[in-house]
């Protein structure tokens, strides 16, 4: 493969995938923590942060335009520059609700209308960056090098996960403790994110290679292209067992879909966060932002990644069918620790950290079967397109429970909510039973 620049993948692959991860976790995870600390009620918090996931659900619709218009390198740098500007705008326009509103959890999400607008634009930019980066990776070096660096790209994406959910949240917590000013502490964390994005944008302007094959794809037969696109959708929905496959993709993670939206607010909310008729119906663990950054965003994420790695090793040795029941159990059963935490409300950071790490490890291990099943179902002529459709259903599986999770929690309190969420494990085991019967060894 000819290039106008002979730049080693070591120079750009780690930074490219580290940069790919930061805006994704900023929009989908840090936004939840930010709104929770600003006192936004859980119903509004969960609903509007779930809306932010739509660009990743829909990105397959505009991915062809990234192929046709400009080069992948241009899209990467342009989206990084746009995300830098948006992060600066998020920093300087972040509202500052009063301490009383924050403490009472009565801050209206309407106060954050510009924050949400900038977040949704950043989400579209991040999803577009994902499309361009993955395409560029396959064009900028040969297949042998691609295989050699696939572990490097995933490792640095995971490092971005730890950095975003751990380090940036810890920074916000540190300055919150120093100043007592929650909005200002999050401005500092967002400002740090802006600086990092600016640096990598400048860096990639010089060190991202210019691949000879990275050029806009010529489409001479638009009707043929549209016909092929329609055929890929038609063949997906006429595959044998497609109904069962869609049900599996929507229901296998239902319990986790409810849990993931409320886990961070639960960790930081006060013990008496929800009171009705003078009775506490559900409170949080009242952890500091620093502690959440350390326990949930760093240690918990590390256990999530370890679970995923070990899940991959296990399924490669035993196959999907023989692994399915164990992984379904691993995905759902550890989440019952949140039921315990909500009832006992322990103060020991060691105990809370162990419980969160146990749940995250189980999720990472059990999620492997989900990914492998999507790959298995996508096999065939339109493998890439069919897998993209599967990932859209994967996104939808988290969005559906996310829209209502906060409102349910507000109605019944954390303890009852976690029991309801875990009762959804029934659907996980039920759909696993039907898929297990159909799968071949």
C-alpha positions in Angstrom: 0.0 0.0 0.0 1.5 3.4 -1.0 1.3 6.3 1.2 2.4 9.9 0.8 3.8 9.7 4.3 5.6 6.7 5.9 4.3 7.0 9.4 4.3 4.1 11.8 0.9 2.9 13.2 2.5 3.3 16.6 2.4 7.1 16.1 -1.3 7.4 15.3 -3.3 4.2 16.2 -3.2 4.7 20.0 -4.1 8.4 19.9 -6.8 7.9 17.3 -8.7 5.3 19.3 -8.0 7.1 22.6 -9.6 10.1 21.0 -12.5 8.0 19.7 -13.4 6.9 23.2 -13.3 10.2 25.0 -16.4 12.0 23.4 -18.4 8.7 23.5 -18.0 8.3 27.2 -18.4 12.1 27.8 -21.8 12.1 26.1 -23.1 8.7 27.4 -21.6 8.4 30.8 -20.2 11.6 32.2 -23.3 13.5 31.2 -25.3 11.2 33.6 -22.9 12.0 36.5 -22.9 15.7 35.6 -26.7 16.0 35.7 -26.9 13.9 38.8 -24.5 16.2 40.7 -26.4 19.3 39.4 -29.6 18.1 41.0 -31.6 17.1 37.9 -34.4 14.7 38.9 -33.7 11.1 37.9 -36.6 10.9 35.5 -35.5 13.8 33.4 -31.8 12.8 33.8 -32.3 9.3 32.4 -34.7 10.3 29.7 -32.6 13.1 28.2 -29.2 11.4 28.5 -30.8 8.4 26.7 -31.8 10.7 23.9 -28.1 11.5 23.5 -27.5 7.9 22.3 -29.6 8.3 19.2 -26.7 9.2 16.8 -25.0 5.9 17.5 -28.3 4.2 16.8 -28.8 6.0 13.5 -25.2 6.4 12.3 -25.6 3.7 9.7 -27.9 6.0 7.8 -25.3 8.6 7.0 -22.2 6.4 7.0 -22.3 6.2 3.1 -21.8 10.0 2.9 -18.5 9.7 4.8 -17.4 7.4 2.0 -18.5 9.6 -0.8 -17.7 13.1 0.5 -14.0 14.0 1.3 -11.4 11.7 2.7 -11.5 9.7 6.0 -8.6 11.7 7.2 -10.5 15.0 6.6 -13.5 13.7 8.4 -11.4 12.6 11.4 -9.6 15.9 11.9 -12.8 18.0 11.1 -14.8 16.0 13.7 -12.0 16.3 16.3 -11.9 20.1 15.7 -15.7 20.3 16.0 -15.7 18.2 19.2 -13.0 20.5 20.7 -15.1 23.6 19.9 -18.3 22.0 21.4 -16.4 21.0 24.5 -15.2 24.5 25.0 -18.8 25.8 24.5 -20.0 23.2 27.1 -17.4 24.5 29.5 -18.2 28.2 29.2 -22.0 27.9 29.0 -22.5 25.3 31.8 -25.3 26.6 34.0 -24.8 27.1 37.8 -28.0 26.0 39.7 -28.2 27.1 43.3 -26.9 24.9 46.1 -30.5 24.6 47.4 -31.8 23.3 44.1 -28.9 20.8 43.8 -29.5 19.5 47.3 -33.2 19.2 46.8 -32.8 17.6 43.3 -35.2 20.2 41.9 -33.0 21.5 39.1 -35.0 21.5 35.8 -33.3 20.0 32.8 -34.6 23.1 30.9 -31.9 25.0 32.6 -29.4 22.9 30.6 -31.0 23.3 27.1 -27.8 24.7 25.6 -25.8 21.9 27.3 -28.1 19.3 25.8 -27.9 21.0 22.3 -24.1 20.9 22.5 -24.1 17.3 23.8 -26.3 16.1 20.9 -24.1 17.9 18.3 -21.1 16.3 19.9 -22.8 12.9 19.8 -23.3 13.3 16.0 -19.7 14.4 15.6 -18.5 11.5 17.7 -20.5 8.9 15.8 -19.3 10.3 12.5 -15.7 10.2 13.8 -16.2 6.5 14.7 -17.2 5.8 11.1 -14.3 7.7 9.6 -11.7 6.3 12.1 -12.7 2.7 11.5 -12.6 3.2 7.8 -9.3 5.0 7.9 -7.8 2.2 10.0 -8.4 -0.3 7.2 -7.0 2.0 4.5 -3.9 3.5 6.2 -1.9 0.2 6.6 -1.9 -3.3 5.2 -3.9 -6.3 6.5 -0.9 -7.7 8.4 -0.4 -4.5 10.3 -4.2 -4.1 10.9 -4.2 -7.5 12.6 -1.2 -6.7 14.6 -2.7 -3.4 15.9 -6.3 -4.6 16.6 -5.4 -5.2 20.2 -3.7 -1.8 20.5 -6.7 0.0 19.2 -9.1 -1.7 21.6 -6.7 -1.2 24.5 -6.4 2.5 24.0 -10.2 2.8 23.5 -10.5 1.1 26.9 -7.9 3.5 28.4 -10.1 6.3 27.2 -13.0 4.7 29.1 -11.0 4.6 32.3 -9.7 8.1 31.7 -13.2 9.6 31.0 -15.3 7.8 33.7 -12.4 7.7 36.2 -9.9 10.4 35.9 -12.2 13.2 34.7 -14.8 12.4 37.3 -12.1 12.3 39.9 -10.9 15.7 38.8 -14.4 17.1 39.1 -14.7 15.6 42.6 -11.3 16.9 43.7 -12.2 20.5 42.8 -15.7 20.1 44.3 -14.1 19.2 47.6 -11.6 22.1 47.3 -14.1 24.8 46.4 -17.5 23.5 47.4 -18.7 24.8 44.0 -20.2 21.8 42.0 -20.8 23.7 38.7 -17.3 25.2 38.7 -15.7 21.8 39.4 -17.4 20.3 36.3 -16.3 23.3 34.2 -12.8 22.5 35.2 -13.3 18.8 34.1 -14.8 19.8 30.8 -12.1 22.4 30.3 -9.5 19.6 30.8 -11.3 17.5 28.2 -11.3 20.5 25.8 -7.5 20.9 26.2 -6.9 17.2 25.5 -9.1 17.2 22.4 -7.4 20.4 21.1 -4.0 18.8 21.5 -4.9 15.5 19.7 -6.5 17.5 16.9 -3.3 19.5 16.4 -1.2 16.3 16.7 -3.3 14.4 14.1 -3.1 17.3 11.7 0.6 16.6 11.5 1.0 12.9 12.3 -2.1 11.2 10.8 -0.8 9.6 7.6 -2.2 10.5 4.1 -3.0 7.1 2.6 -3.1 6.8 -1.2 -6.3 4.7 -0.9 -8.0 7.3 1.3 -10.1 9.2 -1.2 -13.8 9.7 -1.8 -15.5 6.7 -3.2 -16.9 7.2 -6.7 -20.5 6.2 -7.1 -21.3 5.8 -10.7 -24.5 3.8 -10.3 -26.6 5.4 -7.5 -29.6 3.3 -8.4 -27.4 0.2 -8.0 -26.0 1.4 -4.7 -29.5 2.1 -3.4 -30.7 -1.3 -4.6 -27.8 -3.0 -2.8 -28.6 -1.1 0.4 -32.2 -2.2 0.1 -31.2 -5.7 -0.5 -29.0 -5.8 2.6 -32.0 -4.7 4.7 -34.4 -7.1 3.0 -32.1 -10.1 3.4 -31.6 -9.3 7.1 -35.3 -9.3 7.9 -35.9 -12.4 5.9 -33.1 -14.5 7.5 -34.2 -17.7 9.3 -34.9 -17.0 12.9 -34.7 -13.2 12.6 -37.6 -12.7 15.0 -35.8 -14.7 17.7 -32.5 -12.9 17.0 -34.1 -9.4 17.4 -35.9 -10.6 20.6 -32.5 -11.8 21.9 -30.8 -8.5 21.0 -33.5 -6.5 22.7 -34.1 -8.6 25.8 -30.8 -10.2 26.8 -29.5 -7.0 28.5 -32.9 -5.7 29.7 -32.0 -5.9 33.4 -28.7 -4.1 32.8 -30.4 -1.5 30.6 -32.4 -0.4 33.6 -29.5 -0.6 36.0 -26.9 1.3 34.1 -28.8 4.6 34.0 -29.4 4.7 37.8 -26.2 3.2 39.2 -24.2 6.5 39.2 -27.0 8.7 40.6 -27.6 6.0 43.3 -23.9 6.2 44.3 -24.0 10.0 44.8 -27.5 10.7 46.0 -28.1 11.4 49.7 -29.4 8.8 52.1 -32.7 10.7 52.3 -32.9 11.6 48.6 -36.5 10.5 48.2 -39.0 11.1 50.9 -42.8 10.6 50.7 -45.2 11.4 53.5 -42.3 11.8 55.9 -40.9 8.3 55.0 -37.7 7.7 53.2 -38.6 5.5 50.2 -35.2 5.3 48.6 -31.9 6.9 49.2 -28.4 6.7 47.7 -25.0 6.0 49.2 -24.0 9.6 49.4 -20.5 9.0 48.0 -18.3 11.9 47.0 -17.7 12.5 43.3 -14.0 11.6 43.9 -15.0 8.2 45.3 -17.3 7.5 42.4 -14.5 8.3 39.9 -12.2 5.9 41.7 -14.6 3.0 42.5 -17.0 3.1 39.6 -15.1 4.9 36.9 -11.7 3.3 37.5 -11.7 0.1 39.5 -15.1 -0.9 38.2 -14.2 -0.2 34.6 -11.0 -2.2 35.0 -13.0 -5.2 36.3 -15.5 -4.7 33.4 -12.6 -4.9 30.9 -11.1 -8.0 32.6 -14.5 -9.7 32.5 -14.7 -9.0 28.8 -11.2 -10.3 28.1 -11.8 -13.5 30.2 -15.2 -13.9 28.5 -13.5 -13.8 25.1 -11.0 -16.5 26.2 -13.7 -18.7 27.7 -16.0 -18.5 24.6 -13.1 -19.2 22.3 -12.4 -22.4 24.1 -16.0 -23.6 24.7 -18.0 -22.1 21.9 -21.1 -19.9 22.0 -23.7 -22.6 22.8 -21.8 -24.1 25.7 -21.0 -20.7 27.1 -24.5 -19.2 26.8 -26.1 -20.2 30.1 -23.0 -19.3 32.2 -22.7 -15.9 30.5 -26.4 -15.1 31.0 -26.0 -15.8 34.7 -22.9 -13.7 34.9 -24.7 -10.8 33.2 -27.7 -10.8 35.5 -27.0 -12.3 38.9 -24.1 -10.0 40.1 -26.4 -7.0 39.6 -28.3 -8.1 42.7 -25.5 -6.4 44.7 -27.3 -3.1 44.0 -30.4 -4.5 45.8 -28.2 -5.3 48.8 -26.4 -1.9 48.6 -29.7 0.0 48.4 -31.2 -1.8 51.5 -28.0 -1.9 53.7 -26.6 1.4 52.6 -23.1 0.5 53.8 -20.5 3.2 54.4 -17.4 1.0 53.7 -15.8 2.1 50.5 -14.1 -1.3 50.3 -17.5 -3.1 50.5 -19.1 -0.8 47.9 -16.1 -1.0 45.6 -16.1 -4.8 45.8 -19.8 -5.0 45.0 -19.5 -2.6 42.1 -16.5 -4.4 40.7 -18.2 -7.8 41.0 -21.2 -6.5 39.1 -19.0 -4.9 36.4 -16.9 -8.0 36.0 -20.1 -10.1 35.5 -21.4 -7.6 32.9 -18.2 -7.7 31.0 -18.1 -11.5 31.0 -21.7 -12.0 30.1 -21.7 -9.4 27.4 -19.3 -11.5 25.4 -22.0 -13.9 24.4 -24.1 -11.1 23.2 -21.4 -9.8 20.9 -20.6 -13.3 19.6 -24.2 -14.0 18.9 -24.5 -10.8 16.7 -21.4 -11.9 14.8 -22.9 -15.4 14.4 -26.2 -14.1 13.1 -24.6 -11.6 10.7 -22.7 -14.3 8.7 -23.5 -14.3 5.0 -23.2 -12.1 1.9 -24.0 -8.8 3.6 -22.0 -9.5 6.8 -20.9 -5.9 7.4 -24.3 -4.4 6.8 -26.1 -7.0 8.8 -23.7 -6.5 11.8 -24.4 -2.8 11.6 -28.1 -3.5 11.8 -27.5 -5.7 14.8 -25.5 -2.9 16.6 -28.5 -0.6 16.0 -30.7 -3.1 17.8 -28.0 -3.3 20.5 -28.3 0.5 21.0 -32.1 0.2 21.0 -31.9 -2.4 23.8 -30.3 0.1 26.1 -32.4 3.1 25.0 -35.9 1.6 25.6 -35.3 0.9 29.4 -33.2 4.1 29.7 -36.2 6.3 28.7 -38.3 5.1 31.7 -35.7 4.0 34.3 -35.5 7.4 36.0 -39.3 7.9 36.2 -39.7 4.4 37.7 -37.0 5.0 40.3 -38.6 8.4 41.3 -41.9 6.6 41.8 -40.7 3.7 43.9 -37.2 4.6 45.3 -33.9 3.0 44.7 -34.4 -0.3 46.6 -37.7 -1.2 44.9 -36.3 0.0 41.5 -33.3 -2.3 41.7 -35.5 -5.3 42.6 -37.7 -4.4 39.6 -34.7 -4.1 37.3 -33.3 -7.4 38.4 -36.7 -9.1 38.0 -36.1 -8.4 34.3 -33.5 -11.2 34.5 -36.4 -13.5 33.8 -36.6 -12.2 30.2 -32.8 -12.8 29.9 -33.1 -16.4 30.9 -36.3 -17.0 28.9 -34.8 -15.7 25.6 -31.5 -17.5 26.4 -33.5 -20.8 26.6 -35.0 -20.3 23.1 -31.7 -19.2 21.5 -29.9 -22.1 23.2 -32.4 -24.6 21.7 -31.8 -23.2 18.2 -28.0 -22.8 18.3 -25.7 -25.5 16.9 -22.5 -26.4 18.7 
